Amino acid sequence: MASKDCIKGLVVGGLIGAALGILYAPKRGEETREEIAKSFQELRDKAKHQLDETCTKMDEFASRGKEFYNDSKEKVSKALDFCAKEPTEKKVGGAS
């Protein structure tokens, strides 16, 4: 969720910056358009980088979650097997 907010912030900030640049720039229209294009290119590159980082982190979290699930499942299975065997062993031990 935080990465979405970050990307939104980058986009909104870039748009505000571009708008202010157009309003207050004492440059020719062609220079202004080139500058805006450059700003949008930089903004797009930053957003892509942030998205790549977010995807990498999400993959890592998913992998860790799967490992945790598999480990927990195995431990629970062993505990259930142990509990299922224990009363039988006590009865056999008490009967001897």
Secondary structure as GFF3:
##gff-version 3
##sequence-region A 1 96
A	DSSP	alpha_helix	2	24	.	.	.	ID=ss1
A	DSSP	alpha_helix	29	95	.	.	.	ID=ss2
###
